Amino acid sequence: MVRATIEIMKPVATKMNYDQYCLLPEDRNQYELFDGELVMTPSPSTRHQRIVGQLHAELLAYVREHSSGEIFVAPLDTIFDQYTVMQPDILFVSRERVPEVVKERIEGAPDIVVEVLSPSTFHKDLRRKMHVYSQFGVREYWIVDPEEQTMELYQRVGEKLELARRFAAQETFQSPLLPGLQIEVRSIF
């Protein structure tokens, strides 16, 4: 008598890659890929967008005056690898790195990434994105908290990003990567 064994197949989770991500509808700017996991983000509030606009204006003026690189705002795919694609609120790529990073999309780690916290993205910005930006070599990560009216500066120390300083509303934010840049924290809120 011959006995047959039946092997039960377990479903295999597959990771979405950037080519598959590009097949999403045009409004894919509300999605990000975290190690192949597609995550949707609600569109930002008007308050969020005002803060992003104010910061962008300050950074753009600085970058133009110093010819130090390029500044971009979301939505813009920032491709860290084939399974990891973010949409940072604002990003900066230094002049020296523009040829290697700035293509049709951003390919690789920007020098600076800025995220403005929202109630719906709070955990993702503080934890998941911090991990991604740290893992892939972002040099500075700025977290802007509208509720606390603060800006946090994380800098690369070895292989990871670490909190360098928290700036309160009455203080002036400064970035080591952008010498001479001074942003009155209160002014962006």
DOKOLDO-843605 format. One record per residue (C-alpha): residue number from 0; residue in one letter; x, y, z. Coordinates in steps of 0.05 Angstrom, whole numbers. Example, Ala and Ser with C-alpha at 12.3 -4.5 7.8 and 13.67 -1.06 7.14 Angstrom:
2
+-----+------+--------+--------+--------+
| seq | type |     c1 |     c2 |     c3 |
+-----+------+--------+--------+--------+
|   0 |    A |    246 |    -90 |    156 |
|   1 |    S |    273 |    -21 |    143 |
+-----+------+--------+--------+--------+
END
This chain:
189
+-----+------+--------+--------+--------+
| seq | type |     c1 |     c2 |     c3 |
+-----+------+--------+--------+--------+
|   0 |    M |      0 |      0 |      0 |
|   1 |    V |     27 |     68 |    -20 |
|   2 |    R |     16 |    127 |     25 |
|   3 |    A |     13 |    196 |     -4 |
|   4 |    T |     32 |    256 |     37 |
|   5 |    I |     -4 |    320 |     27 |
|   6 |    E |     36 |    383 |     38 |
|   7 |    I |     -5 |    442 |     60 |
|   8 |    M |     17 |    505 |     26 |
|   9 |    K |     18 |    568 |     68 |
|  10 |    P |      5 |    633 |     33 |
|  11 |    V |     68 |    671 |     19 |
|  12 |    A |     68 |    745 |     33 |
|  13 |    T |     99 |    783 |    -23 |
|  14 |    K |    131 |    850 |    -20 |
|  15 |    M |    110 |    905 |    -67 |
|  16 |    N |    168 |    935 |   -105 |
|  17 |    Y |    176 |   1003 |   -138 |
|  18 |    D |    155 |    978 |   -207 |
|  19 |    Q |     90 |    951 |   -178 |
|  20 |    Y |     81 |   1015 |   -138 |
|  21 |    C |     85 |   1055 |   -203 |
|  22 |    L |     25 |   1016 |   -229 |
|  23 |    L |    -19 |   1047 |   -175 |
|  24 |    P |    -66 |   1103 |   -199 |
|  25 |    E |    -37 |   1172 |   -208 |
|  26 |    D |    -58 |   1193 |   -138 |
|  27 |    R |     -6 |   1146 |   -109 |
|  28 |    N |     26 |   1206 |    -74 |
|  29 |    Q |    -16 |   1186 |    -14 |
|  30 |    Y |     22 |   1120 |     -9 |
|  31 |    E |     90 |   1100 |     15 |
|  32 |    L |    127 |   1034 |     14 |
|  33 |    F |    158 |   1009 |     79 |
|  34 |    D |    200 |    948 |     62 |
|  35 |    G |    149 |    927 |     11 |
|  36 |    E |     87 |    943 |     53 |
|  37 |    L |     41 |    994 |     20 |
|  38 |    V |     18 |   1046 |     71 |
|  39 |    M |    -34 |   1099 |     56 |
|  40 |    T |    -30 |   1168 |     88 |
|  41 |    P |    -90 |   1215 |     90 |
|  42 |    S |    -80 |   1282 |     55 |
|  43 |    P |    -51 |   1335 |    101 |
|  44 |    S |    -90 |   1390 |    136 |
|  45 |    T |    -87 |   1463 |    116 |
|  46 |    R |    -46 |   1478 |    179 |
|  47 |    H |      4 |   1425 |    159 |
|  48 |    Q |     10 |   1454 |     89 |
|  49 |    R |     19 |   1525 |    116 |
|  50 |    I |     78 |   1501 |    158 |
|  51 |    V |    108 |   1462 |    100 |
|  52 |    G |    100 |   1524 |     56 |
|  53 |    Q |    134 |   1570 |    107 |
|  54 |    L |    192 |   1523 |    117 |
|  55 |    H |    199 |   1512 |     42 |
|  56 |    A |    202 |   1587 |     30 |
|  57 |    E |    257 |   1596 |     84 |
|  58 |    L |    298 |   1537 |     57 |
|  59 |    L |    289 |   1557 |    -15 |
|  60 |    A |    314 |   1628 |     -1 |
|  61 |    Y |    375 |   1600 |     35 |
|  62 |    V |    391 |   1547 |    -18 |
|  63 |    R |    386 |   1599 |    -74 |
|  64 |    E |    429 |   1650 |    -38 |
|  65 |    H |    483 |   1599 |    -23 |
|  66 |    S |    476 |   1556 |    -86 |
|  67 |    S |    480 |   1497 |    -38 |
|  68 |    G |    436 |   1446 |    -73 |
|  69 |    E |    363 |   1432 |    -87 |
|  70 |    I |    300 |   1434 |    -44 |
|  71 |    F |    237 |   1394 |    -60 |
|  72 |    V |    168 |   1386 |    -28 |
|  73 |    A |    119 |   1328 |    -28 |
|  74 |    P |     94 |   1294 |    -67 |
|  75 |    L |    158 |   1267 |    -97 |
|  76 |    D |    179 |   1194 |    -95 |
|  77 |    T |    242 |   1185 |    -55 |
|  78 |    I |    267 |   1116 |    -72 |
|  79 |    F |    313 |   1086 |    -20 |
|  80 |    D |    312 |   1016 |    -50 |
|  81 |    Q |    263 |    976 |    -92 |
|  82 |    Y |    219 |    963 |    -32 |
|  83 |    T |    224 |   1029 |      6 |
|  84 |    V |    194 |   1093 |    -23 |
|  85 |    M |    177 |   1154 |     20 |
|  86 |    Q |    143 |   1220 |      7 |
|  87 |    P |    179 |   1268 |     55 |
|  88 |    D |    145 |   1335 |     66 |
|  89 |    I |    210 |   1372 |     47 |
|  90 |    L |    278 |   1346 |     27 |
|  91 |    F |    345 |   1376 |     11 |
|  92 |    V |    401 |   1347 |    -33 |
|  93 |    S |    469 |   1381 |    -29 |
|  94 |    R |    500 |   1409 |    -93 |
|  95 |    E |    554 |   1356 |    -92 |
|  96 |    R |    504 |   1299 |    -89 |
|  97 |    V |    452 |   1327 |   -139 |
|  98 |    P |    481 |   1288 |   -199 |
|  99 |    E |    478 |   1221 |   -162 |
| 100 |    V |    411 |   1230 |   -126 |
| 101 |    V |    366 |   1277 |   -166 |
| 102 |    K |    336 |   1240 |   -226 |
| 103 |    E |    264 |   1235 |   -251 |
| 104 |    R |    252 |   1219 |   -177 |
| 105 |    I |    299 |   1222 |   -117 |
| 106 |    E |    341 |   1159 |   -119 |
| 107 |    G |    378 |   1149 |    -53 |
| 108 |    A |    382 |   1187 |     12 |
| 109 |    P |    372 |   1262 |     13 |
| 110 |    D |    419 |   1300 |     58 |
| 111 |    I |    362 |   1330 |     98 |
| 112 |    V |    290 |   1305 |    107 |
| 113 |    V |    236 |   1348 |    141 |
| 114 |    E |    171 |   1318 |    166 |
| 115 |    V |    115 |   1359 |    197 |
| 116 |    L |     76 |   1317 |    246 |
| 117 |    S |      1 |   1306 |    238 |
| 118 |    P |    -44 |   1267 |    285 |
| 119 |    S |    -53 |   1214 |    231 |
| 120 |    T |     22 |   1207 |    216 |
| 121 |    F |     52 |   1219 |    285 |
| 122 |    H |     74 |   1147 |    299 |
| 123 |    K |     97 |   1134 |    227 |
| 124 |    D |    140 |   1197 |    225 |
| 125 |    L |    171 |   1186 |    293 |
| 126 |    R |    184 |   1112 |    289 |
| 127 |    R |    179 |   1080 |    221 |
| 128 |    K |    207 |   1138 |    180 |
| 129 |    M |    261 |   1151 |    231 |
| 130 |    H |    284 |   1079 |    221 |
| 131 |    V |    283 |   1085 |    145 |
| 132 |    Y |    320 |   1151 |    144 |
| 133 |    S |    371 |   1125 |    193 |
| 134 |    Q |    381 |   1059 |    156 |
| 135 |    F |    391 |   1091 |     88 |
| 136 |    G |    439 |   1147 |    107 |
| 137 |    V |    399 |   1211 |    113 |
| 138 |    R |    447 |   1261 |    147 |
| 139 |    E |    395 |   1304 |    183 |
| 140 |    Y |    322 |   1292 |    200 |
| 141 |    W |    280 |   1350 |    223 |
| 142 |    I |    215 |   1336 |    259 |
| 143 |    V |    167 |   1394 |    265 |
| 144 |    D |    113 |   1388 |    318 |
| 145 |    P |     56 |   1438 |    309 |
| 146 |    E |     23 |   1419 |    375 |
| 147 |    E |     85 |   1430 |    417 |
| 148 |    Q |    111 |   1485 |    370 |
| 149 |    T |    180 |   1454 |    368 |
| 150 |    M |    231 |   1430 |    317 |
| 151 |    E |    276 |   1371 |    331 |
| 152 |    L |    342 |   1362 |    297 |
| 153 |    Y |    368 |   1291 |    289 |
| 154 |    Q |    438 |   1282 |    262 |
| 155 |    R |    476 |   1222 |    237 |
| 156 |    V |    522 |   1193 |    290 |
| 157 |    G |    557 |   1132 |    261 |
| 158 |    E |    504 |   1087 |    231 |
| 159 |    K |    442 |   1121 |    259 |
| 160 |    L |    405 |   1186 |    270 |
| 161 |    E |    405 |   1213 |    341 |
| 162 |    L |    370 |   1273 |    372 |
| 163 |    A |    420 |   1331 |    373 |
| 164 |    R |    374 |   1385 |    398 |
| 165 |    R |    302 |   1405 |    408 |
| 166 |    F |    285 |   1477 |    392 |
| 167 |    A |    227 |   1511 |    428 |
| 168 |    A |    181 |   1565 |    398 |
| 169 |    Q |    223 |   1622 |    426 |
| 170 |    E |    289 |   1594 |    398 |
| 171 |    T |    324 |   1598 |    331 |
| 172 |    F |    333 |   1533 |    294 |
| 173 |    Q |    401 |   1521 |    262 |
| 174 |    S |    427 |   1464 |    220 |
| 175 |    P |    500 |   1443 |    217 |
| 176 |    L |    490 |   1422 |    144 |
| 177 |    L |    465 |   1492 |    125 |
| 178 |    P |    514 |   1541 |    158 |
| 179 |    G |    483 |   1609 |    171 |
| 180 |    L |    411 |   1584 |    164 |
| 181 |    Q |    369 |   1612 |    221 |
| 182 |    I |    295 |   1597 |    228 |
| 183 |    E |    256 |   1629 |    283 |
| 184 |    V |    215 |   1570 |    305 |
| 185 |    R |    155 |   1612 |    324 |
| 186 |    S |    152 |   1642 |    254 |
| 187 |    I |    135 |   1576 |    220 |
| 188 |    F |     73 |   1564 |    262 |
+-----+------+--------+--------+--------+
END
